C-alpha cells in the first residue's frame, strides 16, 4: 500500500486511478478534436485548451471517487463497475455544468462535452473489462508470512479469505503456541533458516502475530528477516493498514502511545478546517433552506408535534451540546430520560421520517451546529450521554474519540452501517480511532466526497 497524507491507499486503486486520469484527459482531447474536424474547424495546439482538459478530467475523477468506483466491487464485477461508472458520468455532467456556469472561460461546447463523455464511458468500461480481474486478482497482492499460529494469526487467515484484500498469506509459522488455531502452520523448529524460508516464498512482509510477546520475541529471526529487505509489521499496525481501522482486539495502550499519529501540531490544519466549516455551512444553509422547509411541512402534516427537535449529545473533550434535527419519529418514541437504540425497520419512524433518514435530510439542520463551532462537517458522530456512559464501560478507548471534534459525517459513517447496538458501536469506534490517529485535510476531503456514495446508496441508514 501507499501511504498518502497518513492514509493508506492500495497500489491497485492508485494504479487504476492514474490510468483513469490518463484516459479522461485523452477523452477530453479526442472529443474536442473529433468535433473540430467534423465542423471543419482548425485544430489549435493542445496548450490552448489545457484548462478545459483538466476541468473535464478532474470533475470525472472526483465523481468516480464519490460513487465508490474504486471500491472492492469494481475489481470483482464488471456489471457493478459499469453501473457505478454510469452514475459517475451523470454526476460529472452536473459538476461540469455548474463549473462552466461559474467559470465560462474554461467551458467546453456541449457537442465537445457529449463526444468526450461518450469516449470516456467506452474507455473506462473497457479498461475495467481488461484489467479489473487482474488488478483484483492474486498478481498484485503482497505475499506475507505470519509468525504465530494462535487466535491472532487466525484473524489474519480470516481476513485473507475476504474478497478484495490486498495480500495473500503464503505461510504461518507456529512459534510454540500452547493452543494453535491454524492447523497447517509450519513448526518453527523445522525451519533451519527463517530468513531464507521467507525469501524462498517470495514474501515481501512478515507479520508478528504472537499470542504472548513477553520474553517470546524472536529478535534474532526478526533481525535477519529485516536485513534481507523484508518488512516486519506488528499485528495492530498491519490490521490498521489493511482494514482502515484500529483493531480493538489486538491493540494495547502502549501501541497507541508510541505509534505515529495523534499529531499535536495541527494548528494550520485546524484553522483551515474551521474556515471551511464556516464558509461551507453558510452556503449549505442558504442552499438547503427550501429543502428543510418542505421537509418540515411534510413532517408536520404527517404527525402531530414539532417538525424540529433538540437532542443532547457529547462533543469535544466530553462537553455536552444540543443538536437540531428534523423529527423522523413519533413524538412518543421514547420514554422521557430513557435513550433507546434505533433498530432496523423501527416502528417508531414515520413514513416521512424514513425517507428523510434515507437521504440524510434530517441531518441538514445540524449545519447550524457546525456554524456555531460545536461540530465540524467531518468527525466522529456525537453520541447521546446515556449511551456514552454505557459504552465507556464496555468498550476500551471509547473516551479517546472525544478528543476530536464531532462531525455530521465521518470515516465510520462511510465505512460501516448505522450503529444500533454495542457491537455496532465497537466497530464504528475502530474507524473513529483510525480517523483521530490519521487525521489530515486529505482524509477529510476523501470523506466528504465519499459521503455522496452513502447518500446515493443509503443501505446503512436507519
Phi, psi and omega per residue, in radians:
X1 nan 2.720 3.082
X2 -1.838 2.291 3.108
X3 -1.695 1.949 -3.090
X4 -2.014 2.020 -3.097
X5 0.918 0.792 3.073
X6 1.260 0.087 3.119
X7 -1.990 2.400 -3.076
X8 -1.512 2.269 3.114
X9 -2.192 2.198 3.128
X10 -1.048 2.536 3.126
X11 -1.006 -0.693 -3.093
X12 -1.128 -0.687 3.104
X13 -1.137 -0.752 3.134
X14 -1.120 -0.721 3.128
X15 -1.112 -0.818 -3.134
X16 -1.124 -0.665 3.101
X17 -1.093 -0.714 3.130
X18 -1.190 -0.683 3.076
X19 -1.108 -0.772 3.117
X20 -1.039 -0.749 -3.137
X21 -1.072 -0.769 3.109
X22 -1.096 -0.721 3.137
X23 -1.166 -0.637 3.127
X24 -1.185 -0.713 3.077
X25 -1.107 -0.745 3.101
X26 -1.098 -0.733 -3.132
X27 -1.100 -0.728 3.124
X28 -1.074 -0.761 3.140
X29 -1.231 -0.746 -3.117
X30 -1.113 -0.706 3.115
X31 -1.108 -0.697 3.129
X32 -1.160 -0.823 -3.114
X33 -1.115 -0.748 -3.129
X34 -1.049 -0.801 -3.125
X35 -1.204 -0.664 3.130
X36 -1.079 -0.786 -3.141
X37 -1.204 -0.551 -3.138
X38 -1.123 -0.627 -3.114
X39 -1.725 0.103 3.088
X40 1.336 0.419 3.134
X41 -1.595 2.498 3.135
X42 -1.150 2.397 3.125
X43 -1.466 1.911 -3.119
X44 -1.347 2.856 3.134
X45 -0.991 2.637 -3.104
X46 -1.002 -0.609 -3.067
X47 -1.099 -0.317 -3.099
X48 -1.372 -0.170 -3.103
X49 -2.308 0.479 3.104
X50 -1.025 -0.791 3.118
X51 -1.025 -0.665 3.133
X52 -1.158 -0.738 -3.140
X53 -1.127 -0.784 -3.109
X54 -1.169 -0.700 3.140
X55 -1.134 -0.714 3.112
X56 -1.084 -0.881 -3.095
X57 -1.139 -0.717 -3.111
X58 -1.144 -0.766 -3.132
X59 -1.096 -0.748 3.133
X60 -1.218 -0.643 3.133
X61 -1.150 -0.743 3.086
X62 -1.092 -0.699 3.111
X63 -1.096 -0.690 3.117
X64 -1.093 -0.743 3.105
X65 -1.152 -0.724 -3.061
X66 -1.092 -0.643 -3.077
X67 -1.603 0.047 3.122
X68 1.394 0.548 -3.120
X69 -1.263 -0.127 3.098
X70 -1.938 0.298 3.091
X71 -1.361 3.074 -3.098
X72 -1.007 -0.714 -3.088
X73 -1.032 -0.553 -3.111
X74 -1.198 -0.424 3.130
X75 -1.549 -0.310 -3.043
X76 -1.854 -0.366 -3.072
X77 -2.425 2.090 3.108
X78 -1.170 -0.612 3.116
X79 -1.107 -0.773 3.097
X80 -1.062 -0.789 -3.116
X81 -1.099 -0.759 -3.121
X82 -1.121 -0.681 3.119
X83 -1.118 -0.772 3.119
X84 -1.150 -0.637 3.116
X85 -1.133 -0.690 3.134
X86 -1.076 -0.760 3.109
X87 -1.166 -0.687 3.136
X88 -1.084 -0.714 3.123
X89 -1.141 -0.724 3.101
X90 -1.073 -0.766 3.089
X91 -1.130 -0.676 3.117
X92 -1.041 -0.695 3.096
X93 -1.087 -0.737 3.107
X94 -1.114 -0.795 3.133
X95 -1.027 -0.800 -3.101
X96 -1.187 -0.622 3.109
X97 -1.064 -0.779 3.105
X98 -1.149 -0.774 -3.116
X99 -1.092 -0.792 -3.114
X100 -1.207 -0.512 3.060
X101 -1.178 -0.704 -3.109
X102 -1.362 -0.609 -3.125
X103 -2.245 1.391 -3.049
X104 -1.061 -0.446 -3.048
X105 -1.177 -0.337 -3.136
X106 -1.837 0.203 -3.048
X107 -1.386 2.673 2.998
X108 -1.656 2.750 2.904
X109 -1.181 2.675 -3.135
X110 -1.083 -0.607 3.123
X111 -1.188 -0.697 3.065
X112 -1.052 -0.763 -3.103
X113 -1.119 -0.718 3.129
X114 -1.075 -0.805 -3.138
X115 -1.116 -0.788 -3.109
X116 -1.117 -0.709 3.115
X117 -1.104 -0.739 3.123
X118 -1.089 -0.774 3.123
X119 -1.124 -0.741 -3.131
X120 -1.073 -0.739 -3.141
X121 -1.038 -0.806 -3.117
X122 -1.114 -0.790 -3.083
X123 -1.203 -0.725 -3.106
X124 -1.168 -0.716 3.083
X125 -1.180 -0.694 -3.123
X126 -1.091 -0.754 -3.124
X127 -1.188 -0.528 3.082
X128 -1.315 -0.562 3.068
X129 -1.166 -0.628 -3.102
X130 -1.455 -0.688 -2.981
X131 -1.949 -0.263 -3.018
X132 -0.957 -0.939 -3.118
X133 -1.144 -0.627 -3.138
X134 -1.163 -0.826 -3.140
X135 -1.132 -0.586 3.141
X136 -1.577 0.022 -3.108
X137 -1.603 -2.863 -3.056
X138 -1.292 -0.358 -3.026
X139 -1.002 -0.766 -3.037
X140 -1.738 0.161 3.107
X141 -1.442 2.480 3.075
X142 -1.325 2.485 3.125
X143 -1.694 2.228 -3.104
X144 -2.196 2.716 2.995
X145 -2.055 2.315 -3.092
X146 -1.839 2.164 3.044
X147 -1.585 1.872 -3.087
X148 2.386 2.635 3.131
X149 -2.422 0.279 3.134
X150 -1.578 -2.757 -3.083
X151 -1.147 -0.564 3.115
X152 -1.169 -0.721 3.091
X153 -1.177 -0.625 3.131
X154 -1.090 -0.519 3.114
X155 -1.154 -0.628 3.095
X156 -1.169 -0.697 3.097
X157 -1.073 -0.764 3.114
X158 -1.080 -0.732 3.133
X159 -1.145 -0.665 -3.106
X160 -1.169 -0.362 -3.140
X161 -1.473 -0.163 -3.122
X162 -1.351 2.548 3.135
X163 -1.179 2.456 3.047
X164 1.527 0.047 3.112
X165 -1.219 2.766 -3.020
X166 -1.821 0.290 -3.139
X167 -2.539 2.863 3.007
X168 -2.324 2.309 -3.136
X169 -1.488 1.894 -3.070
X170 -1.411 -0.465 -3.128
X171 -2.830 2.611 2.999
X172 -2.044 2.345 -3.121
X173 -1.945 2.034 3.124
X174 -1.283 2.205 -3.079
X175 -1.862 0.552 3.088
X176 1.499 0.450 3.121
X177 -1.095 2.473 3.133
X178 -1.208 -0.580 -3.113
X179 -2.292 1.389 -3.118
X180 -1.121 2.441 3.127
X181 -1.912 -0.152 3.099
X182 -1.920 1.847 -2.984
X183 -1.165 -0.575 -3.061
X184 -1.688 0.343 3.133
X185 -1.170 2.510 3.130
X186 -1.489 2.169 3.114
X187 -1.079 2.421 -3.106
X188 -1.082 -0.620 -3.067
X189 -1.270 -0.115 3.059
X190 -1.635 -0.067 -3.139
X191 -1.806 2.012 -3.095
X192 -1.206 -0.738 -3.097
X193 -2.374 1.883 -3.069
X194 -1.136 -0.696 -3.138
X195 -1.069 -0.751 3.119
X196 -1.176 -0.663 3.100
X197 -1.030 -0.764 -3.126
X198 -1.169 -0.818 -3.098
X199 -1.200 -0.596 3.113
X200 -1.120 -0.529 3.101
X201 -1.395 -0.110 -3.124
X202 1.278 0.420 -3.118
X203 -1.370 2.507 3.097
X204 -1.828 -0.174 -3.108
X205 -2.520 2.597 2.973
X206 -2.091 2.295 -3.128
X207 -1.952 2.200 -3.125
X208 -1.546 1.939 -3.080
X209 -2.229 0.885 3.141
X210 -1.338 2.570 3.091
X211 -1.282 -0.654 -3.134
X212 -2.344 1.986 -3.072
X213 -1.556 -0.347 -3.068
X214 -1.116 2.076 -3.130
X215 1.036 0.355 -3.102
X216 -2.188 -0.005 -3.117
X217 -1.185 2.162 3.112
X218 -1.392 1.278 -2.996
X219 -1.060 -0.741 -3.125
X220 -1.092 -0.759 3.108
X221 -1.087 -0.809 -3.110
X222 -1.112 -0.653 3.127
X223 -1.129 -0.772 3.139
X224 -1.151 -0.688 3.103
X225 -1.092 -0.781 -3.110
X226 -1.091 -0.702 -3.092
X227 -1.273 -0.222 3.043
X228 -1.447 -0.080 -3.141
X229 1.720 0.032 3.104
X230 -1.509 2.311 -3.134
X231 -1.336 2.497 3.119
X232 -2.029 2.215 -3.108
X233 -2.174 2.492 2.979
X234 -1.407 2.659 -2.999
X235 -0.982 -0.789 -3.085
X236 -1.074 -0.746 3.127
X237 -1.164 -0.677 3.127
X238 -1.109 -0.813 -3.130
X239 -1.175 -0.615 3.086
X240 -1.039 -0.799 -3.113
X241 -1.176 -0.727 -3.030
X242 -1.385 -0.520 -3.034
X243 -1.892 -0.240 -3.096
X244 1.238 0.510 3.104
X245 -2.667 2.815 3.084
X246 -1.584 1.988 -3.048
X247 -1.335 1.963 -3.096
X248 -1.195 -0.367 -3.128
X249 -1.315 -0.313 -3.089
X250 -2.116 -0.270 -3.021
X251 -1.457 2.681 3.057
X252 -2.373 2.870 -3.068
X253 -0.999 -0.674 -3.100
X254 -1.136 -0.620 3.112
X255 -1.134 -0.751 3.123
X256 -1.114 -0.621 -3.101
X257 -1.236 -0.771 -2.995
X258 -1.675 -0.186 3.085
X259 -1.338 2.835 3.106
X260 -1.249 2.814 -3.123
X261 1.995 -3.132 -3.080
X262 0.925 0.703 -3.062
X263 -1.081 2.365 3.142
X264 -1.466 -0.488 -3.069
X265 -1.413 1.190 -3.084
X266 -1.986 0.414 -3.008
X267 -1.045 -0.807 -3.116
X268 -1.158 -0.800 3.139
X269 -1.076 -0.719 -3.137
X270 -1.150 -0.660 3.119
X271 -1.145 -0.768 3.118
X272 -1.110 -0.720 -3.132
X273 -1.108 -0.745 3.135
X274 -1.164 -0.698 3.104
X275 -1.086 -0.731 3.103
X276 -1.094 -0.769 -3.132
X277 -1.019 -0.733 -3.111
X278 -1.151 -0.884 -3.093
X279 -1.134 -0.823 -3.077
X280 -1.178 -0.665 -3.136
X281 -1.184 -0.668 3.085
X282 -1.085 -0.833 3.140
X283 -1.110 -0.752 -3.098
X284 -1.175 -0.653 3.092
X285 -1.085 -0.710 3.141
X286 -1.180 -0.810 -3.057
X287 -1.211 -0.690 -3.024
X288 -1.648 0.013 -3.139
X289 -0.979 -0.802 3.097
X290 -1.049 -0.667 3.131
X291 -1.108 -0.764 -3.132
X292 -1.142 -0.658 3.127
X293 -1.143 -0.792 3.128
X294 -1.097 -0.764 3.132
X295 -1.119 -0.686 3.127
X296 -1.112 -0.717 3.107
X297 -1.115 -0.730 3.137
X298 -1.115 -0.694 3.109
X299 -1.094 -0.783 -3.131
X300 -1.131 -0.676 -3.111
X301 -1.197 -0.560 -3.068
X302 -1.422 -0.671 -3.064
X303 -2.528 2.669 3.141
X304 -1.241 2.769 3.132
X305 1.932 2.999 -3.107
X306 -1.214 2.657 3.100
X307 -1.340 -0.567 3.132
X308 -1.973 2.705 3.040
X309 -2.553 2.698 3.095
X310 -1.785 2.536 3.134
X311 -2.474 2.343 -3.110
X312 -1.317 2.359 3.101
X313 -2.330 2.858 3.097
X314 -1.798 2.216 -3.052
X315 -2.026 -2.579 -3.078
X316 -1.024 2.345 3.141
X317 1.007 0.548 3.050
X318 1.172 0.344 3.121
X319 -1.558 2.464 -3.117
X320 -1.463 2.659 3.058
X321 -2.728 2.914 -3.126
X322 -1.862 2.355 2.998
X323 -1.865 2.669 3.098
X324 -1.922 2.270 3.130
X325 -2.357 2.734 2.953
X326 -1.295 2.333 -3.077
X327 -1.218 2.199 3.129
X328 -2.030 -0.066 3.122
X329 -2.073 2.960 3.044
X330 -1.114 2.726 -3.130
X331 -1.172 -0.411 3.122
X332 -1.758 0.527 -3.054
X333 -1.144 -0.522 -3.108
X334 -2.318 2.607 2.971
X335 -1.236 2.304 -3.110
X336 -0.874 2.233 3.097
X337 1.469 -0.034 -3.123
X338 -2.097 1.873 -3.119
X339 -1.325 2.603 -3.104
X340 -2.453 2.339 3.113
X341 -1.095 2.511 2.982
X342 -1.336 2.500 -3.112
X343 -2.054 2.821 3.085
X344 -1.132 2.365 -3.059
X345 0.952 0.735 -3.106
X346 -1.060 2.139 -3.098
X347 -1.185 -0.260 -3.137
X348 -1.319 -0.304 -3.085
X349 -1.417 2.306 3.125
X350 -1.363 2.973 3.126
X351 -1.125 -0.800 3.072
X352 -1.112 -0.715 3.137
X353 -1.058 -0.661 3.133
X354 -1.120 -0.671 3.130
X355 -1.205 -0.838 -3.078
X356 -1.204 -0.417 3.026
X357 -1.261 -0.721 -3.119
X358 -1.041 -0.725 -3.085
X359 -1.745 0.142 3.043
X360 1.170 0.345 3.109
X361 -1.158 -0.537 -3.128
X362 -1.111 -0.319 -3.131
X363 -1.500 -0.249 -3.017
X364 -1.008 -0.699 3.131
X365 -1.055 -0.320 3.118
X366 -1.171 -0.231 3.068
X367 -1.001 -0.567 3.088
X368 -1.123 -0.667 3.104
X369 -1.141 -0.615 3.070
X370 -1.138 -0.768 -3.141
X371 -1.067 -0.639 3.128
X372 -1.276 -0.285 3.114
X373 1.656 0.055 3.137
X374 -1.430 -0.359 3.076
X375 -2.357 2.967 3.005
X376 -2.130 2.969 3.060
X377 -1.196 -0.614 -3.097
X378 -2.111 2.300 3.119
X379 2.849 3.037 3.079
X380 -1.067 2.468 3.122
X381 -1.156 2.281 3.126
X382 -1.230 2.422 -3.100
X383 -1.875 2.842 -3.133
X384 -1.315 2.540 -3.080
X385 -0.967 -0.647 -3.120
X386 -1.109 -0.686 3.132
X387 -1.299 -0.625 -3.113
X388 -1.046 -0.792 3.127
X389 -1.042 -0.718 3.126
X390 -1.189 -0.775 -3.063
X391 -1.246 -0.584 3.105
X392 -1.121 -0.507 3.112
X393 -1.376 -0.513 -3.031
X394 -1.747 -0.401 -3.055
X395 -2.066 2.233 3.094
X396 -1.215 2.534 3.082
X397 1.164 0.252 -3.133
X398 -1.139 -0.598 -3.125
X399 -1.133 -0.439 -3.090
X400 -1.176 -0.393 3.121
X401 -1.189 -0.313 3.124
X402 -1.478 0.087 3.039
X403 -1.480 -0.014 3.112
X404 -2.151 2.433 3.129
X405 -1.069 2.315 -3.120
X406 -1.180 2.846 -3.085
X407 -2.427 2.950 3.072
X408 -1.284 -0.723 3.064
X409 -2.191 2.881 -3.103
X410 -2.882 3.114 -3.112
X411 -1.082 -0.650 3.106
X412 -1.187 -0.649 -3.070
X413 -1.170 -0.550 -3.118
X414 -1.604 -0.103 -3.105
X415 -2.045 -0.210 -3.076
X416 -2.533 2.493 -3.134
X417 -1.113 3.050 -3.133
X418 -0.962 2.299 -3.128
X419 -1.466 2.139 -3.110
X420 -2.305 0.418 3.114
X421 -2.830 2.988 3.100
X422 -1.118 -0.673 3.134
X423 -1.145 -0.709 3.052
X424 -1.077 -0.744 3.132
X425 -1.081 -0.593 3.101
X426 -1.108 -0.832 3.141
X427 -1.106 -0.734 -3.133
X428 -1.181 -0.589 3.088
X429 -1.083 -0.646 3.120
X430 -1.076 -0.687 3.075
X431 -1.249 -0.674 3.127
X432 -1.108 -0.680 3.112
X433 -1.171 -0.660 3.066
X434 -1.053 -0.762 3.136
X435 -1.109 -0.804 -3.127
X436 -1.100 -0.640 -3.116
X437 -1.301 -0.649 -3.005
X438 -1.994 0.428 -3.093
X439 -0.986 2.428 2.989
X440 -2.806 2.743 3.060
X441 -0.989 -0.562 3.103
X442 -1.084 -0.762 3.129
X443 -1.153 -0.676 3.060
X444 -1.032 -0.799 -3.135
X445 -1.090 -0.749 3.135
X446 -1.077 -0.725 3.134
X447 -1.150 -0.759 3.141
X448 -1.074 -0.751 -3.132
X449 -1.143 -0.787 -3.069
X450 -1.350 -0.203 3.033
X451 -1.055 -0.509 3.098
X452 -1.052 -0.632 3.098
X453 -1.083 -0.701 3.139
X454 -1.166 -0.602 3.124
X455 -1.240 -0.719 -3.104
X456 -1.274 -0.612 3.124
X457 -2.183 1.312 -3.007
X458 -1.407 0.999 -3.077
X459 -1.200 -0.394 -3.078
X460 -1.738 0.033 -3.076
X461 -1.319 2.468 3.067
X462 -2.383 nan nan
